[in-house]
């Protein structure tokens, strides 16, 4: 059985590279999201 | 960040990539530059994405598995230095396929050495690009 889809509505984050505010719930159309653990 | 090695496949699918970390934006900008990461690198200090997608904080025993230790041993054997972590080492990462603001596939990890393969990740991306196999498939009820 497919897993439930998870809406990312309401998650608004700062892009460290550009400084832009990114609303994950508004896009992008198709993407891989990779969440890293921590920095060294 | 092996995703970068398959940039042409991303482009062919009309897809992009987004990295998320819980460090401050300037620290992630430095990391993105170090890695040559050309996509957004989002700062999530509240770990909203981690919680929403179910990427857990593990116990110390689950973090320091034999596989995790092997990763560090291999780095040392290859002469790569691995500085001490500066942040919460118990927070696990993960991956997901996003379609217009919705995670249609989520790959969680049980330990740091338990990451989905890039092949499986791109297979899921291709599936998502092809669209749902049946109306409403996977829709949350």
Backbone of each chain as nested JSON, in Angstrom:
{
  "chains": [
    {"id": "A", "residues": [
      {"number": 1, "name": "UNK", "atoms": {"N": [0.846, -1.186, 0.0], "CA": [0.0, 0.0, 0.0], "C": [0.89, 1.248, 0.0]}},
      {"number": 2, "name": "UNK", "atoms": {"N": [0.604, 2.209, -0.875], "CA": [1.434, 3.421, -0.9], "C": [1.366, 4.155, 0.432]}},
      {"number": 3, "name": "UNK", "atoms": {"N": [2.476, 4.752, 0.791], "CA": [2.474, 5.515, 2.039], "C": [1.711, 6.822, 1.832]}},
      {"number": 4, "name": "UNK", "atoms": {"N": [1.162, 7.372, 2.889], "CA": [0.447, 8.637, 2.745], "C": [1.376, 9.742, 2.278]}},
      {"number": 5, "name": "UNK", "atoms": {"N": [0.837, 10.615, 1.497], "CA": [1.606, 11.782, 1.09], "C": [1.689, 12.761, 2.253]}},
      {"number": 6, "name": "UNK", "atoms": {"N": [2.753, 13.503, 2.282], "CA": [2.95, 14.438, 3.388], "C": [3.041, 15.85, 2.838]}},
      {"number": 7, "name": "UNK", "atoms": {"N": [2.072, 16.651, 3.181], "CA": [2.066, 18.047, 2.75], "C": [3.141, 18.827, 3.507]}},
      {"number": 8, "name": "UNK", "atoms": {"N": [3.808, 19.684, 2.808], "CA": [4.823, 20.528, 3.453], "C": [4.329, 21.96, 3.618]}},
      {"number": 9, "name": "UNK", "atoms": {"N": [3.037, 22.102, 3.577], "CA": [2.413, 23.415, 3.746], "C": [2.845, 24.054, 5.059]}},
      {"number": 10, "name": "UNK", "atoms": {"N": [3.149, 25.315, 4.992], "CA": [3.464, 26.058, 6.211], "C": [4.923, 26.011, 6.618]}},
      {"number": 11, "name": "UNK", "atoms": {"N": [5.734, 25.272, 5.881], "CA": [7.163, 25.23, 6.204], "C": [7.887, 26.24, 5.306]}},
      {"number": 12, "name": "UNK", "atoms": {"N": [8.32, 27.297, 5.927], "CA": [8.984, 28.397, 5.212], "C": [10.386, 28.544, 5.788]}},
      {"number": 13, "name": "UNK", "atoms": {"N": [11.397, 28.402, 4.933], "CA": [12.785, 28.35, 5.394], "C": [13.661, 29.315, 4.602]}},
      {"number": 14, "name": "UNK", "atoms": {"N": [14.793, 29.626, 5.166], "CA": [15.756, 30.509, 4.5], "C": [16.76, 29.661, 3.727]}},
      {"number": 15, "name": "UNK", "atoms": {"N": [16.971, 30.034, 2.47], "CA": [18.019, 29.387, 1.672], "C": [19.36, 30.016, 2.063]}},
      {"number": 16, "name": "UNK", "atoms": {"N": [20.232, 29.19, 2.628], "CA": [21.517, 29.695, 3.069], "C": [22.36, 30.254, 1.928]}},
      {"number": 17, "name": "UNK", "atoms": {"N": [22.14, 29.75, 0.719], "CA": [22.965, 30.17, -0.416], "C": [22.545, 31.54, -0.953]}},
      {"number": 18, "name": "UNK", "atoms": {"N": [21.253, 31.727, -1.118], "CA": [20.777, 32.962, -1.74], "C": [20.194, 33.958, -0.745]}},
      {"number": 19, "name": "UNK", "atoms": {"N": [19.841, 33.48, 0.426], "CA": [19.157, 34.335, 1.392], "C": [17.67, 34.432, 1.124]}},
      {"number": 20, "name": "UNK", "atoms": {"N": [17.206, 33.768, 0.077], "CA": [15.783, 33.813, -0.264], "C": [14.951, 33.049, 0.763]}},
      {"number": 21, "name": "UNK", "atoms": {"N": [13.708, 33.475, 0.906], "CA": [12.749, 32.74, 1.717], "C": [12.055, 31.733, 0.809]}},
      {"number": 22, "name": "UNK", "atoms": {"N": [12.057, 30.476, 1.207], "CA": [11.497, 29.412, 0.367], "C": [10.325, 28.76, 1.096]}},
      {"number": 23, "name": "UNK", "atoms": {"N": [9.186, 28.737, 0.421], "CA": [7.998, 28.081, 0.96], "C": [7.945, 26.676, 0.359]}},
      {"number": 24, "name": "UNK", "atoms": {"N": [8.307, 25.692, 1.157], "CA": [8.357, 24.318, 0.63], "C": [6.977, 23.838, 0.191]}},
      {"number": 25, "name": "UNK", "atoms": {"N": [5.955, 24.353, 0.807], "CA": [4.603, 23.937, 0.449], "C": [4.158, 24.465, -0.896]}},
      {"number": 26, "name": "UNK", "atoms": {"N": [4.921, 25.375, -1.465], "CA": [4.534, 25.98, -2.743], "C": [5.349, 25.452, -3.918]}},
      {"number": 27, "name": "UNK", "atoms": {"N": [6.135, 24.453, -3.692], "CA": [6.921, 23.932, -4.801], "C": [8.201, 23.327, -4.297]}},
      {"number": 28, "name": "UNK", "atoms": {"N": [9.113, 22.992, -5.181], "CA": [9.085, 23.062, -6.638], "C": [8.219, 21.947, -7.24]}},
      {"number": 29, "name": "UNK", "atoms": {"N": [8.04, 21.973, -8.57], "CA": [7.173, 20.974, -9.207], "C": [7.629, 19.536, -8.971]}},
      {"number": 30, "name": "UNK", "atoms": {"N": [8.927, 19.305, -9.052], "CA": [9.466, 17.953, -8.86], "C": [10.89, 18.088, -8.315]}},
      {"number": 31, "name": "UNK", "atoms": {"N": [11.148, 17.431, -7.212], "CA": [12.472, 17.609, -6.598], "C": [12.832, 16.441, -5.693]}},
      {"number": 32, "name": "UNK", "atoms": {"N": [14.121, 16.279, -5.542], "CA": [14.655, 15.42, -4.49], "C": [14.978, 16.318, -3.305]}},
      {"number": 33, "name": "UNK", "atoms": {"N": [14.468, 15.953, -2.156], "CA": [14.839, 16.65, -0.92], "C": [15.776, 15.745, -0.145]}},
      {"number": 34, "name": "UNK", "atoms": {"N": [16.9, 16.294, 0.273], "CA": [17.811, 15.517, 1.089], "C": [18.099, 16.288, 2.371]}},
      {"number": 35, "name": "UNK", "atoms": {"N": [17.764, 15.673, 3.48], "CA": [17.973, 16.305, 4.784], "C": [19.25, 15.739, 5.391]}},
      {"number": 36, "name": "UNK", "atoms": {"N": [20.183, 16.628, 5.659], "CA": [21.46, 16.178, 6.211], "C": [21.368, 16.115, 7.728]}},
      {"number": 37, "name": "UNK", "atoms": {"N": [22.264, 15.376, 8.32], "CA": [22.24, 15.195, 9.77], "C": [22.878, 16.386, 10.483]}},
      {"number": 38, "name": "UNK", "atoms": {"N": [24.138, 16.563, 10.267], "CA": [24.859, 17.611, 10.988], "C": [26.131, 17.919, 10.226]}},
      {"number": 39, "name": "UNK", "atoms": {"N": [26.722, 19.026, 10.591], "CA": [27.995, 19.402, 9.979], "C": [29.137, 18.938, 10.868]}},
      {"number": 40, "name": "UNK", "atoms": {"N": [30.289, 18.833, 10.246], "CA": [31.507, 18.547, 11.018], "C": [32.305, 19.827, 11.182]}}
    ]},
    {"id": "B", "residues": [
      {"number": 1, "name": "UNK", "atoms": {"N": [25.971, 13.626, -1.172], "CA": [25.52, 14.515, -2.235], "C": [25.806, 13.906, -3.608]}},
      {"number": 2, "name": "UNK", "atoms": {"N": [25.613, 12.575, -3.694], "CA": [25.837, 11.887, -4.963], "C": [24.816, 12.293, -6.009]}},
      {"number": 3, "name": "UNK", "atoms": {"N": [23.775, 12.99, -5.572], "CA": [22.771, 13.477, -6.512], "C": [23.425, 14.331, -7.593]}},
      {"number": 4, "name": "UNK", "atoms": {"N": [24.447, 15.062, -7.211], "CA": [25.125, 15.944, -8.164], "C": [25.722, 15.187, -9.332]}},
      {"number": 5, "name": "UNK", "atoms": {"N": [26.126, 13.944, -9.084], "CA": [26.741, 13.16, -10.143], "C": [25.725, 12.788, -11.224]}},
      {"number": 6, "name": "UNK", "atoms": {"N": [24.442, 12.968, -10.9], "CA": [23.396, 12.624, -11.865], "C": [22.572, 13.846, -12.223]}},
      {"number": 7, "name": "UNK", "atoms": {"N": [23.249, 14.954, -12.284], "CA": [22.589, 16.226, -12.585], "C": [21.845, 16.174, -13.916]}},
      {"number": 8, "name": "UNK", "atoms": {"N": [22.444, 15.511, -14.913], "CA": [21.808, 15.471, -16.23], "C": [20.481, 14.725, -16.171]}},
      {"number": 9, "name": "UNK", "atoms": {"N": [20.414, 13.711, -15.298], "CA": [19.163, 12.967, -15.158], "C": [18.092, 13.834, -14.487]}},
      {"number": 10, "name": "UNK", "atoms": {"N": [18.525, 14.605, -13.514], "CA": [17.596, 15.561, -12.895], "C": [17.039, 16.505, -13.953]}},
      {"number": 11, "name": "UNK", "atoms": {"N": [17.937, 17.062, -14.736], "CA": [17.529, 18.038, -15.752], "C": [16.575, 17.405, -16.761]}},
      {"number": 12, "name": "UNK", "atoms": {"N": [16.869, 16.166, -17.154], "CA": [16.032, 15.496, -18.153], "C": [14.613, 15.277, -17.637]}},
      {"number": 13, "name": "UNK", "atoms": {"N": [14.486, 15.109, -16.331], "CA": [13.168, 14.895, -15.731], "C": [12.483, 16.215, -15.379]}},
      {"number": 14, "name": "UNK", "atoms": {"N": [13.19, 17.315, -15.587], "CA": [12.64, 18.607, -15.197], "C": [12.592, 18.767, -13.688]}},
      {"number": 15, "name": "UNK", "atoms": {"N": [13.516, 18.108, -13.026], "CA": [13.514, 18.103, -11.556], "C": [14.671, 18.95, -11.028]}},
      {"number": 16, "name": "UNK", "atoms": {"N": [14.591, 19.21, -9.757], "CA": [15.67, 19.911, -9.084], "C": [15.953, 19.187, -7.766]}},
      {"number": 17, "name": "UNK", "atoms": {"N": [16.804, 19.758, -6.966], "CA": [17.119, 19.165, -5.668], "C": [17.146, 20.268, -4.625]}},
      {"number": 18, "name": "UNK", "atoms": {"N": [16.841, 19.878, -3.416], "CA": [16.841, 20.804, -2.29], "C": [17.494, 20.095, -1.123]}},
      {"number": 19, "name": "UNK", "atoms": {"N": [18.476, 20.742, -0.517], "CA": [19.066, 20.187, 0.697], "C": [18.526, 20.957, 1.896]}},
      {"number": 20, "name": "UNK", "atoms": {"N": [18.411, 20.263, 3.006], "CA": [17.925, 20.886, 4.238], "C": [18.849, 20.472, 5.37]}},
      {"number": 21, "name": "UNK", "atoms": {"N": [19.224, 21.438, 6.173], "CA": [19.996, 21.15, 7.37], "C": [19.468, 21.994, 8.503]}},
      {"number": 22, "name": "UNK", "atoms": {"N": [19.918, 21.717, 9.71], "CA": [19.41, 22.526, 10.82], "C": [20.427, 23.535, 11.335]}},
      {"number": 23, "name": "UNK", "atoms": {"N": [21.491, 23.737, 10.537], "CA": [22.492, 24.746, 10.866], "C": [21.994, 26.13, 10.455]}},
      {"number": 24, "name": "UNK", "atoms": {"N": [22.655, 27.176, 10.959], "CA": [22.314, 28.53, 10.513], "C": [22.582, 28.698, 9.019]}},
      {"number": 25, "name": "UNK", "atoms": {"N": [21.883, 29.631, 8.374], "CA": [22.033, 29.809, 6.924], "C": [23.477, 30.027, 6.473]}},
      {"number": 26, "name": "UNK", "atoms": {"N": [24.246, 30.822, 7.209], "CA": [25.613, 31.093, 6.748], "C": [26.481, 29.845, 6.797]}},
      {"number": 27, "name": "UNK", "atoms": {"N": [26.231, 28.98, 7.772], "CA": [26.996, 27.725, 7.855], "C": [26.638, 26.803, 6.699]}},
      {"number": 28, "name": "UNK", "atoms": {"N": [25.374, 26.8, 6.329], "CA": [24.964, 25.949, 5.206], "C": [25.473, 26.515, 3.888]}},
      {"number": 29, "name": "UNK", "atoms": {"N": [25.551, 27.825, 3.788], "CA": [26.113, 28.433, 2.573], "C": [27.565, 28.003, 2.406]}},
      {"number": 30, "name": "UNK", "atoms": {"N": [28.301, 27.987, 3.495], "CA": [29.707, 27.567, 3.43], "C": [29.807, 26.097, 3.045]}},
      {"number": 31, "name": "UNK", "atoms": {"N": [28.917, 25.292, 3.601], "CA": [28.924, 23.863, 3.265], "C": [28.56, 23.653, 1.797]}},
      {"number": 32, "name": "UNK", "atoms": {"N": [27.576, 24.396, 1.311], "CA": [27.169, 24.279, -0.09], "C": [28.338, 24.632, -1.016]}},
      {"number": 33, "name": "UNK", "atoms": {"N": [29.066, 25.667, -0.635], "CA": [30.218, 26.065, -1.448], "C": [31.29, 24.972, -1.422]}},
      {"number": 34, "name": "UNK", "atoms": {"N": [31.511, 24.427, -0.251], "CA": [32.513, 23.36, -0.111], "C": [32.15, 22.143, -0.969]}},
      {"number": 35, "name": "UNK", "atoms": {"N": [30.864, 21.827, -0.998], "CA": [30.401, 20.644, -1.728], "C": [30.172, 20.92, -3.212]}},
      {"number": 36, "name": "UNK", "atoms": {"N": [30.126, 22.182, -3.583], "CA": [29.76, 22.523, -4.951], "C": [28.28, 22.289, -5.207]}},
      {"number": 37, "name": "UNK", "atoms": {"N": [27.483, 22.456, -4.144], "CA": [26.036, 22.21, -4.227], "C": [25.365, 23.409, -4.892]}},
      {"number": 38, "name": "UNK", "atoms": {"N": [24.765, 23.226, -6.081], "CA": [24.247, 24.371, -6.822], "C": [22.78, 24.69, -6.544]}},
      {"number": 39, "name": "UNK", "atoms": {"N": [22.157, 23.89, -5.693], "CA": [20.724, 24.031, -5.447], "C": [20.49, 24.732, -4.102]}},
      {"number": 40, "name": "UNK", "atoms": {"N": [19.252, 25.045, -3.799], "CA": [18.984, 25.65, -2.484], "C": [19.451, 24.747, -1.343]}},
      {"number": 41, "name": "UNK", "atoms": {"N": [19.942, 25.377, -0.296], "CA": [20.343, 24.652, 0.919], "C": [19.626, 25.348, 2.069]}},
      {"number": 42, "name": "UNK", "atoms": {"N": [18.536, 24.769, 2.482], "CA": [17.619, 25.446, 3.389], "C": [17.992, 25.223, 4.842]}},
      {"number": 43, "name": "UNK", "atoms": {"N": [17.871, 26.287, 5.594], "CA": [18.159, 26.234, 7.022], "C": [16.859, 25.984, 7.786]}},
      {"number": 44, "name": "UNK", "atoms": {"N": [16.868, 24.931, 8.567], "CA": [15.66, 24.497, 9.284], "C": [15.982, 24.333, 10.768]}},
      {"number": 45, "name": "UNK", "atoms": {"N": [16.268, 25.441, 11.451], "CA": [16.708, 25.338, 12.854], "C": [15.663, 24.716, 13.772]}},
      {"number": 46, "name": "UNK", "atoms": {"N": [14.407, 24.855, 13.413], "CA": [13.347, 24.255, 14.234], "C": [13.11, 22.789, 13.868]}},
      {"number": 47, "name": "UNK", "atoms": {"N": [13.794, 22.343, 12.836], "CA": [13.679, 20.96, 12.342], "C": [12.24, 20.612, 11.941]}},
      {"number": 48, "name": "UNK", "atoms": {"N": [11.576, 21.587, 11.36], "CA": [10.182, 21.376, 10.928], "C": [10.089, 20.303, 9.855]}},
      {"number": 49, "name": "UNK", "atoms": {"N": [11.017, 20.345, 8.9], "CA": [10.993, 19.34, 7.831], "C": [11.284, 17.956, 8.411]}},
      {"number": 50, "name": "UNK", "atoms": {"N": [12.242, 17.9, 9.302], "CA": [12.621, 16.621, 9.908], "C": [11.418, 15.994, 10.624]}},
      {"number": 51, "name": "UNK", "atoms": {"N": [10.704, 16.826, 11.367], "CA": [9.551, 16.296, 12.118], "C": [8.414, 15.904, 11.17]}},
      {"number": 52, "name": "UNK", "atoms": {"N": [8.139, 16.796, 10.202], "CA": [7.011, 16.543, 9.297], "C": [7.23, 15.247, 8.499]}},
      {"number": 53, "name": "UNK", "atoms": {"N": [8.468, 15.008, 8.113], "CA": [8.756, 13.817, 7.306], "C": [9.135, 12.603, 8.163]}},
      {"number": 54, "name": "UNK", "atoms": {"N": [9.179, 12.807, 9.458], "CA": [9.405, 11.665, 10.34], "C": [10.854, 11.209, 10.4]}},
      {"number": 55, "name": "UNK", "atoms": {"N": [11.783, 12.156, 10.227], "CA": [13.205, 11.829, 10.377], "C": [13.537, 11.949, 11.866]}},
      {"number": 56, "name": "UNK", "atoms": {"N": [13.787, 10.845, 12.53], "CA": [13.83, 10.872, 13.992], "C": [15.165, 11.273, 14.589]}},
      {"number": 57, "name": "UNK", "atoms": {"N": [15.118, 11.596, 15.849], "CA": [16.319, 11.703, 16.661], "C": [16.547, 10.312, 17.241]}},
      {"number": 58, "name": "UNK", "atoms": {"N": [17.69, 9.764, 16.942], "CA": [17.961, 8.379, 17.331], "C": [18.635, 8.311, 18.692]}},
      {"number": 59, "name": "UNK", "atoms": {"N": [18.645, 7.139, 19.24], "CA": [19.432, 6.923, 20.45], "C": [20.897, 6.837, 20.055]}},
      {"number": 60, "name": "UNK", "atoms": {"N": [21.771, 7.101, 21.0], "CA": [23.209, 7.045, 20.729], "C": [23.617, 5.666, 20.18]}},
      {"number": 61, "name": "UNK", "atoms": {"N": [23.005, 4.632, 20.704], "CA": [23.355, 3.279, 20.262], "C": [22.964, 3.058, 18.803]}},
      {"number": 62, "name": "UNK", "atoms": {"N": [21.866, 3.704, 18.367], "CA": [21.444, 3.518, 16.977], "C": [22.285, 4.367, 16.037]}},
      {"number": 63, "name": "UNK", "atoms": {"N": [22.861, 5.435, 16.537], "CA": [23.714, 6.263, 15.694], "C": [25.06, 5.577, 15.471]}},
      {"number": 64, "name": "UNK", "atoms": {"N": [25.633, 5.089, 16.572], "CA": [26.982, 4.516, 16.473], "C": [26.909, 3.011, 16.242]}},
      {"number": 65, "name": "UNK", "atoms": {"N": [26.31, 2.655, 15.099], "CA": [26.245, 1.258, 14.707], "C": [27.605, 0.835, 14.161]}},
      {"number": 66, "name": "UNK", "atoms": {"N": [27.758, -0.457, 13.938], "CA": [28.996, -0.936, 13.318], "C": [29.177, -0.302, 11.942]}},
      {"number": 67, "name": "UNK", "atoms": {"N": [28.059, -0.103, 11.231], "CA": [28.144, 0.521, 9.918], "C": [28.637, 1.951, 9.996]}},
      {"number": 68, "name": "UNK", "atoms": {"N": [28.161, 2.694, 11.006], "CA": [28.606, 4.074, 11.175], "C": [30.094, 4.113, 11.5]}},
      {"number": 69, "name": "UNK", "atoms": {"N": [30.494, 3.242, 12.409], "CA": [31.916, 3.194, 12.769], "C": [32.764, 2.844, 11.544]}},
      {"number": 70, "name": "UNK", "atoms": {"N": [32.225, 1.956, 10.7], "CA": [32.967, 1.563, 9.496], "C": [33.156, 2.744, 8.557]}},
      {"number": 71, "name": "UNK", "atoms": {"N": [32.147, 3.63, 8.485], "CA": [32.276, 4.82, 7.639], "C": [33.455, 5.671, 8.092]}},
      {"number": 72, "name": "UNK", "atoms": {"N": [33.577, 5.843, 9.404], "CA": [34.669, 6.655, 9.941], "C": [36.01, 5.948, 9.759]}},
      {"number": 73, "name": "UNK", "atoms": {"N": [36.008, 4.625, 9.937], "CA": [37.262, 3.874, 9.745], "C": [37.725, 3.976, 8.291]}},
      {"number": 74, "name": "UNK", "atoms": {"N": [36.744, 3.895, 7.371], "CA": [37.095, 3.951, 5.947], "C": [37.667, 5.338, 5.609]}},
      {"number": 75, "name": "UNK", "atoms": {"N": [37.048, 6.37, 6.155], "CA": [37.551, 7.728, 5.903], "C": [38.974, 7.872, 6.421]}},
      {"number": 76, "name": "UNK", "atoms": {"N": [39.224, 7.315, 7.599], "CA": [40.57, 7.409, 8.168], "C": [41.568, 6.637, 7.319]}},
      {"number": 77, "name": "UNK", "atoms": {"N": [41.143, 5.458, 6.838], "CA": [42.038, 4.636, 6.027], "C": [42.368, 5.321, 4.702]}},
      {"number": 78, "name": "UNK", "atoms": {"N": [41.411, 6.13, 4.216], "CA": [41.625, 6.835, 2.951], "C": [42.317, 8.181, 3.167]}},
      {"number": 79, "name": "UNK", "atoms": {"N": [42.66, 8.447, 4.404], "CA": [43.382, 9.678, 4.703], "C": [42.507, 10.907, 4.767]}},
      {"number": 80, "name": "UNK", "atoms": {"N": [41.196, 10.697, 4.814], "CA": [40.276, 11.839, 4.914], "C": [40.06, 12.144, 6.383]}},
      {"number": 81, "name": "UNK", "atoms": {"N": [40.291, 13.359, 6.743], "CA": [40.08, 13.715, 8.143], "C": [38.593, 13.957, 8.37]}},
      {"number": 82, "name": "UNK", "atoms": {"N": [38.117, 13.548, 9.495], "CA": [36.718, 13.753, 9.857], "C": [36.698, 14.541, 11.168]}},
      {"number": 83, "name": "UNK", "atoms": {"N": [36.563, 15.85, 11.068], "CA": [36.544, 16.65, 12.29], "C": [35.37, 16.272, 13.178]}},
      {"number": 84, "name": "UNK", "atoms": {"N": [35.466, 16.661, 14.417], "CA": [34.379, 16.375, 15.343], "C": [33.116, 17.119, 14.906]}},
      {"number": 85, "name": "UNK", "atoms": {"N": [31.975, 16.491, 15.049], "CA": [30.727, 17.173, 14.708], "C": [30.523, 18.394, 15.6]}},
      {"number": 86, "name": "UNK", "atoms": {"N": [29.853, 19.399, 15.047], "CA": [29.608, 20.602, 15.828], "C": [28.139, 20.698, 16.259]}},
      {"number": 87, "name": "UNK", "atoms": {"N": [27.362, 19.704, 15.87], "CA": [25.935, 19.791, 16.173], "C": [25.412, 18.449, 16.676]}},
      {"number": 88, "name": "UNK", "atoms": {"N": [24.127, 18.401, 16.843], "CA": [23.449, 17.222, 17.365], "C": [23.705, 16.007, 16.469]}},
      {"number": 89, "name": "UNK", "atoms": {"N": [24.454, 15.058, 16.968], "CA": [24.781, 13.895, 16.151], "C": [23.681, 12.833, 16.185]}},
      {"number": 90, "name": "UNK", "atoms": {"N": [22.696, 13.038, 17.036], "CA": [21.643, 12.025, 17.163], "C": [20.486, 12.248, 16.177]}},
      {"number": 91, "name": "UNK", "atoms": {"N": [20.454, 13.427, 15.57], "CA": [19.397, 13.695, 14.594], "C": [19.712, 12.942, 13.304]}},
      {"number": 92, "name": "UNK", "atoms": {"N": [18.786, 12.14, 12.855], "CA": [18.987, 11.409, 11.607], "C": [18.456, 12.225, 10.436]}},
      {"number": 93, "name": "UNK", "atoms": {"N": [19.045, 12.007, 9.293], "CA": [18.594, 12.663, 8.082], "C": [17.643, 11.768, 7.309]}},
      {"number": 94, "name": "UNK", "atoms": {"N": [17.463, 12.083, 6.066], "CA": [16.59, 11.274, 5.214], "C": [16.407, 11.961, 3.875]}},
      {"number": 95, "name": "UNK", "atoms": {"N": [15.612, 11.328, 3.038], "CA": [15.394, 11.847, 1.698], "C": [13.92, 11.739, 1.345]}},
      {"number": 96, "name": "UNK", "atoms": {"N": [13.509, 12.546, 0.398], "CA": [12.112, 12.493, -0.03], "C": [12.01, 12.948, -1.479]}},
      {"number": 97, "name": "UNK", "atoms": {"N": [10.936, 12.53, -2.099], "CA": [10.59, 13.023, -3.431], "C": [9.434, 13.994, -3.263]}},
      {"number": 98, "name": "UNK", "atoms": {"N": [9.631, 15.203, -3.746], "CA": [8.609, 16.241, -3.629], "C": [7.933, 16.479, -4.972]}},
      {"number": 99, "name": "UNK", "atoms": {"N": [6.617, 16.588, -4.92], "CA": [5.846, 17.005, -6.087], "C": [4.982, 18.18, -5.648]}},
      {"number": 100, "name": "UNK", "atoms": {"N": [5.325, 19.348, -6.134], "CA": [4.55, 20.561, -5.853], "C": [4.214, 20.723, -4.375]}},
      {"number": 101, "name": "UNK", "atoms": {"N": [5.241, 20.64, -3.559], "CA": [5.038, 20.915, -2.141], "C": [4.523, 19.755, -1.326]}},
      {"number": 102, "name": "UNK", "atoms": {"N": [4.466, 18.584, -1.913], "CA": [4.026, 17.395, -1.203], "C": [5.083, 16.303, -1.331]}},
      {"number": 103, "name": "UNK", "atoms": {"N": [5.413, 15.685, -0.219], "CA": [6.344, 14.554, -0.265], "C": [5.548, 13.309, -0.641]}},
      {"number": 104, "name": "UNK", "atoms": {"N": [5.834, 12.775, -1.822], "CA": [5.096, 11.605, -2.296], "C": [5.825, 10.307, -1.952]}},
      {"number": 105, "name": "UNK", "atoms": {"N": [7.11, 10.397, -1.665], "CA": [7.888, 9.262, -1.159], "C": [8.84, 9.788, -0.093]}},
      {"number": 106, "name": "UNK", "atoms": {"N": [8.957, 9.058, 0.974], "CA": [9.859, 9.461, 2.049], "C": [10.751, 8.276, 2.387]}},
      {"number": 107, "name": "UNK", "atoms": {"N": [12.042, 8.536, 2.439], "CA": [13.021, 7.503, 2.782], "C": [13.641, 7.865, 4.125]}},
      {"number": 108, "name": "UNK", "atoms": {"N": [13.179, 7.189, 5.145], "CA": [13.698, 7.453, 6.487], "C": [14.888, 6.538, 6.754]}},
      {"number": 109, "name": "UNK", "atoms": {"N": [15.63, 6.871, 7.767], "CA": [16.809, 6.076, 8.092], "C": [16.718, 5.589, 9.528]}},
      {"number": 110, "name": "UNK", "atoms": {"N": [17.305, 4.436, 9.757], "CA": [17.343, 3.882, 11.109], "C": [18.659, 4.194, 11.797]}},
      {"number": 111, "name": "UNK", "atoms": {"N": [19.66, 4.566, 10.985], "CA": [20.974, 4.908, 11.522], "C": [21.694, 5.703, 10.436]}},
      {"number": 112, "name": "UNK", "atoms": {"N": [22.812, 6.34, 10.762], "CA": [23.494, 7.179, 9.77], "C": [23.97, 6.434, 8.53]}},
      {"number": 113, "name": "UNK", "atoms": {"N": [24.204, 5.129, 8.654], "CA": [24.693, 4.364, 7.505], "C": [23.556, 3.702, 6.743]}},
      {"number": 114, "name": "UNK", "atoms": {"N": [22.347, 4.134, 6.994], "CA": [21.163, 3.49, 6.437], "C": [20.494, 4.388, 5.401]}},
      {"number": 115, "name": "UNK", "atoms": {"N": [21.255, 5.062, 4.6], "CA": [20.681, 6.002, 3.624], "C": [20.215, 5.259, 2.372]}},
      {"number": 116, "name": "UNK", "atoms": {"N": [19.111, 5.708, 1.784], "CA": [18.625, 5.1, 0.554], "C": [19.699, 5.249, -0.526]}},
      {"number": 117, "name": "UNK", "atoms": {"N": [19.756, 4.276, -1.424], "CA": [20.74, 4.373, -2.506], "C": [20.295, 5.434, -3.501]}},
      {"number": 118, "name": "UNK", "atoms": {"N": [21.257, 6.003, -4.188], "CA": [20.933, 7.017, -5.187], "C": [20.116, 6.392, -6.32]}},
      {"number": 119, "name": "UNK", "atoms": {"N": [20.401, 5.133, -6.637], "CA": [19.618, 4.451, -7.668], "C": [18.143, 4.37, -7.271]}},
      {"number": 120, "name": "UNK", "atoms": {"N": [17.888, 3.997, -6.029], "CA": [16.494, 3.891, -5.57], "C": [15.832, 5.273, -5.518]}},
      {"number": 121, "name": "UNK", "atoms": {"N": [16.614, 6.259, -5.133], "CA": [16.077, 7.624, -5.068], "C": [15.66, 8.108, -6.459]}},
      {"number": 122, "name": "UNK", "atoms": {"N": [16.499, 7.853, -7.44], "CA": [16.167, 8.286, -8.8], "C": [15.052, 7.436, -9.4]}},
      {"number": 123, "name": "UNK", "atoms": {"N": [14.962, 6.191, -9.0], "CA": [13.833, 5.371, -9.46], "C": [12.526, 5.965, -8.947]}},
      {"number": 124, "name": "UNK", "atoms": {"N": [12.526, 6.392, -7.699], "CA": [11.327, 7.017, -7.131], "C": [11.033, 8.349, -7.819]}},
      {"number": 125, "name": "UNK", "atoms": {"N": [12.091, 9.066, -8.163], "CA": [11.907, 10.342, -8.868], "C": [11.279, 10.112, -10.243]}},
      {"number": 126, "name": "UNK", "atoms": {"N": [11.763, 9.086, -10.933], "CA": [11.19, 8.776, -12.254], "C": [9.728, 8.368, -12.118]}},
      {"number": 127, "name": "UNK", "atoms": {"N": [9.399, 7.599, -11.093], "CA": [8.005, 7.213, -10.857], "C": [7.138, 8.444, -10.632]}},
      {"number": 128, "name": "UNK", "atoms": {"N": [7.656, 9.356, -9.826], "CA": [6.895, 10.577, -9.532], "C": [6.718, 11.421, -10.783]}},
      {"number": 129, "name": "UNK", "atoms": {"N": [7.754, 11.452, -11.631], "CA": [7.667, 12.229, -12.865], "C": [6.627, 11.636, -13.807]}},
      {"number": 130, "name": "UNK", "atoms": {"N": [6.468, 10.313, -13.723], "CA": [5.501, 9.634, -14.594], "C": [4.075, 9.835, -14.117]}},
      {"number": 131, "name": "UNK", "atoms": {"N": [3.926, 10.272, -12.871], "CA": [2.591, 10.515, -12.325], "C": [2.067, 9.322, -11.581]}},
      {"number": 132, "name": "UNK", "atoms": {"N": [0.943, 9.506, -10.863], "CA": [0.372, 8.406, -10.072], "C": [-0.125, 7.296, -10.972]}},
      {"number": 133, "name": "UNK", "atoms": {"N": [0.022, 6.06, -10.493], "CA": [-0.388, 4.899, -11.288], "C": [-1.897, 4.736, -11.319]}},
      {"number": 134, "name": "UNK", "atoms": {"N": [-2.568, 5.298, -10.325], "CA": [-4.028, 5.253, -10.323], "C": [-4.524, 6.49, -9.597]}},
      {"number": 135, "name": "UNK", "atoms": {"N": [-5.723, 6.947, -9.941], "CA": [-6.224, 8.164, -9.314], "C": [-6.271, 8.022, -7.792]}},
      {"number": 136, "name": "UNK", "atoms": {"N": [-5.708, 8.988, -7.122], "CA": [-5.785, 8.999, -5.67], "C": [-4.79, 8.102, -4.985]}},
      {"number": 137, "name": "UNK", "atoms": {"N": [-3.907, 7.437, -5.74], "CA": [-2.971, 6.524, -5.12], "C": [-2.108, 7.251, -4.105]}},
      {"number": 138, "name": "UNK", "atoms": {"N": [-2.092, 6.734, -2.917], "CA": [-1.236, 7.31, -1.901], "C": [-1.789, 8.558, -1.244]}},
      {"number": 139, "name": "UNK", "atoms": {"N": [-2.984, 8.93, -1.601], "CA": [-3.523, 10.153, -1.029], "C": [-3.886, 9.929, 0.44]}},
      {"number": 140, "name": "UNK", "atoms": {"N": [-3.509, 10.874, 1.255], "CA": [-3.802, 10.766, 2.677], "C": [-5.304, 10.9, 2.894]}},
      {"number": 141, "name": "UNK", "atoms": {"N": [-5.855, 10.09, 3.744], "CA": [-7.294, 10.172, 3.974], "C": [-7.565, 10.579, 5.398]}}
    ]}
  ]
}
